[in-house]
């Protein structure tokens, strides 16, 4: 009887393993960043003052029209993905984003004007700070877990590439602007230390 129970348990484990292996997920990218990596999130933030809608944006990309990228061509995230052979993930706010698209390409949470600190870029009204982008990623992971289950999701997330590229706005649109309290609260050294400690917590 004990032997049969053991074989039954072993069979269950093998079947679970086959089921998990049967979920063929590609290696994808999850992008976190600012305007250097934004591929259209701010375009869907109707109140954002940080918009890539001027005529020269996008002139060397796709149909030559503004597409949400703060550049005439590819973003930093596009270049990294292209050089590693990975698909370009769509913007998180892209209406066409679905679980299947995420499993095929990943997601780009980058937002023009965003920074490591929540207060950075506040005068743009709407933008995703890194904390907000992490919150959105958690929601994405929950969505995928509901579709694939925890083990398959952990495998999918564990094999994905993560690009985190931001921080300049924390100086340009925060520390170096007297309208922000951080410019009075910190000096150069203590502000950099504050950013490093905050980013460390976010990465963890």
Secondary structure, 3 states (H helix, E strand, C coil): CHHHHHHHHHHHHHHHHHHHHCCCCCCCEEEEECCCCCECCHHHCCCCCCCCCCCCCCCCCCCCCCCCECCCCCCHHHHHHHHHCCCCCEECCCCCCCHHHHHHHEEECCCCCCCCCCCCCHHHCCCCCHHHHHHHHHHHHHHHHHHHCHHHHHHHHHHCEEEEECCHHHHHHHHCCCCCCHHHHCCHHHHHHHHHHHHHHHHC
